[in-house]
Amino acid sequence: MVRSRIDKPNTMPALLYPHTLPRLGLATLLAGLVAVAGCSPSPPPAAPAAPPQVGVHTVVAQRQAILAELPGRTSASQVAEIRPQVAGIVQRRLFTEGALVKAGQPLYQIDPASYQADVASAQAALAKTEATLAAARLTAARQAELLKIDAISRQLADDSQAALQQAQADVGVARATLDARRISLERTRISAPISGRTDLSSVTAGALVSVGQATALTTVQQLDPMVVDLVQSSAELLALKRELASGKLAKGDADEAPVRIVLEDGSTYPQPGKLKFSGVTVDKGTGAVTLRALVPNPDGVLLPGMFVRARLETAVAEQALLVPQQGVTRSAAGEAQALVVGAGGKVERRALTLGPAIGNRWLVEAGLKPGDQVITEGLQRVRVGQVVVAKAAGAAKPEGAASGPGAASAALASR
């Protein structure tokens, strides 16, 4: 008997085909994720970034004095080297080294004994000639009376008149000799020819000095006011003259121009000076012109030989455009340039022609006009063509500062 085979349904496909289990589980997992994703809301689109803020300096035309800063050396306004005018032994030094002395104040005393003797001798010689003159005068008078009555010859009367004239000449010589002896005696006391401060003394009491010796006994220097000799290159002088001739600059007060002195330590000397002289010859060795200024020195701060720098007004720009130095950069070729906020708030690059620096600002000769907004803060955050928000320099928010309505909630959430 043949039994018919009845196929039973495959109720254990996983057991019969175990390799299908991972595929079915992965498919089921992906289907579940897709369903969950379809039920969650989509994220909102990101808000556009706000334009960065930059600090700008608005260019304004203004009247500006053009200052030149020149190097220089100080020197005393008057210098007197004290040397003896008579020979002898120094008896005393009558001053304190480094002290202030007045004109006519005694400085040294040379032994006057020999010169006093010369004066006494000259006085005696003068007395003798005066006595001779008196006798000759009486003789000439008597001879003149006798000649009137023909009691003597004409020759004898003429001789008496010649003797009288010779006696008068002898008296003149004797007086001149006496004056010379007195002058030499006075010169044994050496006095200061000018008022000023004394230097070190090269001699002491007991030293022998002579007329015309090479070494000065001391030096007296007048230190108030002080002289400051400045040097300016001929090229700078020519450039200044060209700008004056073209009308770009107006000539300042050349006579009595004020001068400010900057000391070696960088501090500014409080007393202003005045320019007194401008040289007319160019030094062949340095190619520079010398300018001389007088500076008050009541406290003795300035000393001869100090190196200083002087700022003086050379001209005036009536419509000067000044830009802070931090707003000016240099290209790879070394050309000056600046970023400017142009139309629509877009950043533009401008090539500049610069003049001299005035303090912490540049004088711009070309490339800008009044009203231009030069970026001085936030230069690193912007590029040419980018739209920015311009604020006055110092009012722009620093880089990284939060802004907008969500700034407060973000700050609270970060706590």
PyMOL commands that set and color helices and strands:
alter all, ss='L'
color gray80, all
select helices_A, chain A and resi 13-16+18-39+113-148+154-186+234-246+325-327+343-345+379-381+406-413
alter helices_A, ss='H'
color red, helices_A
select strands_A, chain A and resi 53-58+61-82+88-93+100-101+106-110+189-191+196-198+208-209+218-233+250-251+258-262+273-278+288-295+307-324+329-330+336-341+347-351+353-358+361-366+373-377+389-392
alter strands_A, ss='S'
color yellow, strands_A
deselect
rebuild
show_as cartoon
